[in-house]
Amino acid sequence: MISHVLPTYNRADIAFERGEGSWAIATDGTRYLDLGAGIAVNALGHAHPELVAALTGQAGRIWHVSNIYQIPQQERLADLLVEHTFADTAFITNSGTEAAELAIKMVRKYWAEQGDPERYEILTFEGAFHGRSTGAIAAAGSEKMVKGFGPLMPGFRQLPWADMAALEAAISDRTAAVMLEPVQGEGGIRPLADEDLRLIRQLCDRTGALLVLDEVQSGMGRTGKLFAHEYAGIIPDIMMVAKGIGGGFPLGAVLATENAASAMVAGSHGSTYGGNPLACAVGTRVMEIVTEPAFLAEVNRKAGLLRQKLEGLVAAHPDVFELVRGQGLMLGLKCKVAPADLVRAGYAEHVLTVAAADNTLRLLPPLTITDEEIGEAVARLDRAAARLQG
Ligand SMILES: *Cc1c(COP(=O)(O)O)cnc(C)c1O
């Protein structure tokens, strides 16, 4: 008999009832060190007092109003997003998938309004993940996600990841946009080289194609910059944000330049819940904390410490691990064993990690993880690896 919860997940037999910073506490009282952070969502850890205060403070005032009214909390969040990024404007969503959908719509409408509605092809990359809607699965195109869900939405072409020759051959003045994650998350923590991202920007400039970056996982300080593309010194035309921006509350956003957003007018898009006061009160507090001058410096210092310890872990278990990759606190351990086995061994050592494609174990700890917790995390990963060495 089918479970009452639609069985679309392979769930571990653990339920959490409480969280404190980097720790998730199960119903049996076991304390797990959380290096998954709800897949890069709990950017400030669990139950951050300032986020709890932002949420409960807003909860006592007003939760929801329609977007047919002014929403000052939404304006405040949009102000912060515009102030700290390339963007001139932001649309607030509830999730990354919704952000991807709007980004795709924005590209199509842009070219339609330019009088070129046939210019709709968006180039994407193998290994990409942009969400689970019909549009987002068509964009990413991975076999696992699209099988059985056809016919797929047309207008996407997947290219081999990081293959600049393939991109140069495919892009033309008929290309509507190039859409990619600067660091692939689900694809296995695969960062694109800064020079490749700069080349993509140049190719977009040369052909007029819009550059759409999906920073749903890599954004909000995860890589040590507020957004990963800052390392390359380029700016996109459109960017999707979600996961860390709500610190655990469902929240996302599409950021855009005035030019890229120019076709979007009253009536061209909407959302009942998107930009509600509750979500925006929390997101505003997350943005305020992550953009404090010392915050990202600390993320980078701790990322250096974790990386160094992980290099040691790889050296200590050459049969289990191949290498460390990623940036900041968005790290992947490429494995020689099935990453799912390591995730399970981690449960036994009370440390939470997440598997990804390309045989990669993902480490996405809260950005607030302490030095002591980093030491403890690597000690637990070391014991988990030892379990698999046999
Ligand atoms: C998680 C993710 C999404 C989808 O976000 P949801 O909030 O699950 O809809 C899109 N793009 C990337 C890069 C992601 O990591």
The ligand as an SDF file (V2000), in Angstrom:
LIG
                    3D

 15 15  0  0  0  0  0  0  0  0999 V2000
   17.6560   23.4730   -4.8840 C   0  0  0  0  0  0  0  0  0  0  0  0
   17.9290   24.1000   -6.1780 C   0  0  0  0  0  0  0  0  0  0  0  0
   16.8910   24.5640   -7.0070 C   0  0  0  0  0  0  0  0  0  0  0  0
   15.4370   24.3420   -6.6790 C   0  0  0  0  0  0  0  0  0  0  0  0
   15.0640   25.0110   -5.5070 O   0  0  0  0  0  0  0  0  0  0  0  0
   13.7230   24.5670   -4.7210 P   0  0  0  0  0  0  0  0  0  0  0  0
   13.6400   25.5630   -3.6120 O   0  0  0  0  0  0  0  0  0  0  0  0
   13.9050   23.1610   -4.2920 O   0  0  0  0  0  0  0  0  0  0  0  0
   12.5920   24.7130   -5.6540 O   0  0  0  0  0  0  0  0  0  0  0  0
   17.2330   25.2150   -8.1810 C   0  0  0  0  0  0  0  0  0  0  0  0
   18.5020   25.4060   -8.5220 N   0  0  0  0  0  0  0  0  0  0  0  0
   19.5310   24.9880   -7.7550 C   0  0  0  0  0  0  0  0  0  0  0  0
   20.9290   25.2610   -8.1790 C   0  0  0  0  0  0  0  0  0  0  0  0
   19.2830   24.3100   -6.5690 C   0  0  0  0  0  0  0  0  0  0  0  0
   20.2930   23.8680   -5.8220 O   0  0  0  0  0  0  0  0  0  0  0  0
  1  2  1  0
  2  3  1  0
  2 14  2  0
  3  4  1  0
  3 10  2  0
  4  5  1  0
  5  6  1  0
  6  7  2  0
  6  8  1  0
  6  9  1  0
 10 11  1  0
 11 12  2  0
 12 13  1  0
 12 14  1  0
 14 15  1  0
M  END
$$$$
